[in-house]
Amino acid sequence: MLTQSDNDVRGTFYIVATPIGNLEDFTDRAKQTLHDVDYIAAEDTRHSKRLLNHFGIGTKLFALHDHNERDKASYIDSLLNEGKNVALISDAGTPLISDPGYHVVSFLRQQGHRIVPVPGASALITALCASGLPTDRFSFVGFLPAKSKSRRDEMSSWAPSLGTVVFYESTHRILDCLADLEAVWGEQVQVALARELTKTFETFLSGSVAEIRQILADDSNQTRGEFVMMVSLPAAEEDNTEALKVLKVLLKELPVKQAAALAAEITGEKKNALYKQALAMNEA
């Protein structure tokens, strides 16, 4: 006698993108999915409830955020095993992109559940495609560290091979972040800044980091909202043979950072460039 396999009776887990601002960007498929599933896991149920009410979606909600994600993975697993369908949404945009959900999806994959993405808006892609910066290669680094020292260390680790570097930034750190970027990469490094995407005051600014800093300093309104910052790193400079010889000797006795700083002082070469060369030598 034939019986249904476990996969035939288990539910499906949907990853559903929601608008990042303009509600007309909510796809029909996404709305229908959220209407049809048995449960919706939401980053902030109060925030998501307003969105769902606007579209007449009354599906049961429960919270899934950074602090309970691992616990909720088992709960969702049990719901799916009962044949229930569950959708995941974040406060805005595509879940898991600098939002909760990774541990749940990874766990459910291990359990053999069916996971279906329902694509839509993403601040990352929305900003990048209209930035005017190179899009053939890019690296998304999420949110940078909150403290300046750690932020500068992160920026110093970037290399032109990453392509356009894209990250999110908050309104209360945007000026400090630009200052750190200028300190590490110089005032002429090219950036694009996208603010309040798809909303009433959507703004794109582009130019050197020094120019963007000045615009924000002159108009405090430009520092408000949610930001996507994109950085086009300068091409690697030609190797300076003498500086590299000095660096190679110093690396035998000193840590990378100290060797690069001393080599820069001795040869007059840029410290950041020598630091990247030192990292490459160490890896080799």
HELIX and SHEET records of a PDB file:
HELIX    1   1 ASP A    6  VAL A    9  1                                   4    
HELIX    2   2 LEU A   23  ASP A   25  5                                   3    
HELIX    3   3 ASP A   28  ASP A   36  1                                   9    
HELIX    4   4 THR A   45  HIS A   54  1                                  10    
HELIX    5   5 GLU A   69  ASN A   81  1                                  13    
HELIX    6   6 TYR A  102  GLN A  110  1                                   9    
HELIX    7   7 ALA A  123  CYS A  129  1                                   7    
HELIX    8   8 SER A  148  SER A  156  1                                   9    
HELIX    9   9 PRO A  160  LEU A  162  5                                   3    
HELIX   10  10 ILE A  174  TRP A  185  1                                  12    
HELIX   11  11 VAL A  209  ASP A  218  1                                  10    
HELIX   12  12 SER A  220  THR A  223  5                                   4    
HELIX   13  13 THR A  241  LEU A  251  1                                  11    
HELIX   14  14 VAL A  256  THR A  267  1                                  12    
HELIX   15  15 LYS A  271  GLU A  283  1                                  13    
SHEET    1   A 5 LYS A  60  ALA A  63  0                                        
SHEET    2   A 5 TYR A  39  ALA A  42  1                                        
SHEET    3   A 5 VAL A  86  ILE A  89  1                                        
SHEET    4   A 5 THR A  12  VAL A  16  1                                        
SHEET    5   A 5 ARG A 114  VAL A 118  1                                        
SHEET    1   B 5 PHE A 138  PHE A 143  0                                        
SHEET    2   B 5 THR A 164  GLU A 169  1                                        
SHEET    3   B 5 PHE A 227  SER A 232 -1                                        
SHEET    4   B 5 GLN A 190  ARG A 195 -1                                        
SHEET    5   B 5 THR A 203  SER A 208 -1                                        
END                                                                             
